[in-house]
Amino acid sequence: MAANPMTQFEVYRIGPEIKIGDFDISFTNSSLFMVISSLAILIIFNLGSKKNSMLPNKLQLMAELSYTFVSKMISDTAGSKARPYFAFIFSLFMFVLFCNMFGMIPYSFTVTSHIIVTFVLAGFIFIGVTIIGFIKHGFGYLKLFVPSGVPVVLLPLIVVIEIISYLSRPISLSVRLFANMMAGHTMMKVFGGFVISLGIVGGWLPLSFSVALTGLEILVAFLQAYVFAILTCIYLNDALNLHH
């Protein structure tokens, strides 16, 4: 009998139970892969930036390409005013990317397949961008909800729609990442179960789908990290430049 494809998303405690009041803050498999992803980023970019040679090694090349990629993304979407926030956007992109990629390793855990993780990230971005907007523009930031050129008759309706759209940002940002990662990994597990249950003779077709789906899921893992980061840049652009 094939294993339940949803068991791969189970969060379980590693080590002793730790509680503060009613809150369980025990170390889990989700925490472990967050730490692994963070350490991998630190190690790779620390080693990649130690020797700045004319002929870069693979780690240096990866570090330089990642830096250039994120720098161009910020420049294209948020402009020069967003340069002070490069470190945050870069860290966010690499963290989501590494969490996604580590989730592709068999018997690992996909941190970004849980809505609580993606929603906390999205919520932090939403609150931070809103604070930046009010610091830069004061109450003038509220002009974001009043598009220019709208007839006075339609203004109350448009303002309500704009406010709802603004408040839905953390939901859409978090659900997009969580849903894509969860759906992809579930499909991979389902096809993997078909391969095992059908055996060598009948399992070649689902195995072919599994291989193709794995390649597609690697691409999705990168694209979802990119989308998460570029939407953050777009929200930051609204806060810094107040396009309305």
C-alpha positions in Angstrom: 0.0 0.0 0.0 1.3 3.4 -1.0 2.2 5.8 1.7 -0.1 8.8 2.4 1.4 11.7 0.3 0.5 14.2 3.0 2.7 12.6 5.7 5.7 14.4 4.2 4.3 17.7 5.5 4.0 16.6 9.1 5.8 18.7 11.7 7.3 16.8 14.6 9.4 17.6 17.6 13.1 17.0 17.7 14.5 16.8 21.2 12.8 17.8 24.4 9.6 19.7 24.7 10.1 23.4 25.4 7.1 25.5 26.5 6.7 29.2 27.5 3.3 29.4 29.1 0.8 27.9 26.6 3.2 28.3 23.7 5.2 25.3 22.5 8.5 26.5 21.1 10.1 23.1 20.8 12.7 22.5 18.1 11.1 20.7 15.1 12.0 19.3 11.7 10.8 22.6 10.2 13.1 24.5 12.5 16.0 22.1 11.6 15.6 22.8 7.8 15.4 26.5 8.4 18.7 26.4 10.3 20.2 24.1 7.6 19.1 26.5 4.9 20.5 29.5 6.7 23.8 27.9 7.5 24.2 26.7 3.9 23.7 30.3 2.7 26.2 31.7 5.1 28.8 29.0 4.3 28.4 29.2 0.5 28.6 33.0 0.4 31.3 33.2 3.0 33.5 30.8 1.1 32.5 32.4 -2.3 33.5 35.9 -1.2 36.9 35.0 0.4 38.9 35.0 -2.8 38.0 37.5 -5.4 40.0 36.1 -8.3 39.8 37.0 -12.0 38.9 33.4 -12.7 36.2 32.7 -10.1 35.6 29.2 -8.7 32.1 27.8 -8.7 31.2 29.2 -5.2 32.5 32.7 -6.1 30.6 32.6 -9.4 27.4 31.6 -7.7 27.8 34.4 -5.1 28.5 37.0 -7.8 25.6 35.9 -10.1 23.2 35.9 -7.2 24.3 39.3 -6.1 24.0 40.7 -9.7 20.6 39.0 -10.2 19.0 40.4 -7.0 20.6 43.8 -7.5 19.2 44.1 -11.1 15.8 42.9 -9.9 15.6 45.6 -7.2 16.9 48.3 -9.6 14.3 47.3 -12.3 11.3 47.1 -10.0 11.9 49.6 -7.1 14.6 52.0 -8.4 17.7 53.5 -6.7 15.7 54.5 -3.6 15.4 50.8 -2.7 19.2 50.2 -2.6 19.4 50.5 1.2 17.0 47.5 1.4 19.2 45.2 -0.8 20.5 43.1 2.1 16.9 42.3 3.2 15.6 41.4 -0.3 18.7 39.4 -1.0 18.4 37.5 2.3 14.7 36.9 1.7 15.2 35.6 -1.8 18.1 33.3 -0.9 16.3 31.9 2.2 13.1 31.1 0.3 15.2 29.6 -2.6 17.3 27.4 -0.3 14.3 26.2 1.7 12.6 25.3 -1.6 15.6 23.5 -3.0 16.4 21.6 0.2 12.8 20.4 0.1 13.6 18.7 -3.2 16.0 16.3 -1.5 14.4 12.9 -0.7 13.4 12.4 3.0 13.9 16.1 3.7 11.3 18.7 4.7 9.9 21.6 2.7 9.6 24.5 5.1 7.8 26.7 2.5 5.0 24.1 2.1 3.5 25.3 5.4 1.2 28.4 5.3 2.3 29.5 8.8 5.9 29.9 7.6 5.0 31.8 4.4 2.4 33.9 6.1 4.8 35.0 8.8 7.3 36.1 6.1 4.6 37.8 4.1 3.2 39.5 7.2 6.6 40.8 8.2 7.1 42.2 4.7 3.6 43.8 4.8 4.1 45.5 8.2 7.6 46.6 7.3 6.6 48.1 3.9 3.6 49.9 5.5 5.9 51.4 8.2 8.4 52.5 5.5 5.6 54.1 3.6 4.3 56.1 6.5 7.9 57.1 7.5 8.6 58.4 4.0 5.3 60.1 3.3 3.5 60.5 6.6 -0.3 60.4 6.2 0.3 61.3 2.5 0.9 57.5 2.1 -2.9 57.1 2.2 -3.0 58.6 -1.3 -2.0 55.1 -2.4 -5.7 54.2 -1.9 -7.0 57.1 -4.0 -6.0 56.5 -7.7 -5.7 59.7 -9.8 -8.3 60.4 -12.4 -11.1 58.5 -10.8 -14.6 60.2 -11.0 -15.8 61.5 -7.6 -18.9 59.3 -7.9 -16.8 56.1 -8.0 -14.2 57.2 -5.5 -15.8 55.6 -2.4 -16.1 52.2 -4.2 -12.5 52.4 -5.6 -11.0 53.4 -2.2 -12.7 50.3 -0.6 -11.4 48.1 -3.4 -7.9 49.5 -3.1 -7.9 49.0 0.7 -9.1 45.4 0.4 -6.4 44.8 -2.3 -3.7 46.3 -0.1 -4.8 44.2 3.0 -4.9 41.0 0.9 -1.2 41.4 0.0 0.2 39.1 2.7 -2.5 36.5 2.0 -1.9 36.3 -1.7 1.9 36.4 -1.2 1.9 33.6 1.3 -0.7 31.4 -0.3 1.0 31.6 -3.7 4.3 30.2 -2.3 2.7 27.6 0.1 0.2 26.3 -2.5 2.7 25.8 -5.3 5.2 24.0 -3.1 2.6 21.8 -1.4 0.8 20.9 -4.6 4.1 20.0 -6.5 5.4 17.8 -3.7 2.1 16.1 -3.3 2.0 15.2 -7.0 5.6 13.9 -6.8 4.7 11.7 -3.9 1.6 10.4 -5.7 3.5 9.4 -8.8 6.3 7.9 -6.7 3.6 5.8 -5.0 2.3 4.6 -8.4 5.9 3.6 -9.4 6.2 1.4 -6.3 2.7 -0.1 -6.5 2.9 -0.9 -10.2 6.4 -2.4 -10.1 9.0 -2.6 -12.8 6.7 -3.7 -15.6 3.9 -1.1 -15.2 5.8 1.6 -13.4 7.8 3.0 -16.3 5.0 5.5 -17.2 4.6 7.1 -13.8 8.4 7.0 -13.4 8.7 9.1 -16.5 6.2 11.5 -15.2 8.0 11.5 -11.9 11.3 12.5 -13.5 9.7 15.2 -15.6 7.8 16.5 -12.6 11.0 16.7 -10.6 12.6 18.9 -13.2 9.5 21.0 -13.3 9.4 21.3 -9.5 13.0 22.5 -9.4 12.1 25.2 -11.8 9.0 26.1 -9.8 11.2 26.2 -6.6 13.3 28.9 -8.2 10.4 30.8 -9.8 8.5 30.9 -6.5 11.5 32.4 -4.7 11.8 34.9 -7.5 8.1 35.8 -7.5 8.2 36.2 -3.7 11.1 38.5 -3.9 10.0 40.6 -6.9 6.5 41.2 -5.3 8.3 42.4 -2.2 10.2 44.8 -4.4 7.0 46.0 -6.1 5.4 46.6 -2.6 8.5 48.4 -1.5 8.4 50.5 -4.7 4.8 51.6 -3.8 6.0 52.6 -0.3 9.1 54.5 -1.5 7.7 56.2 -4.7 4.0 56.3 -3.9 2.6 55.4 -7.3 -1.1 55.8 -7.3 
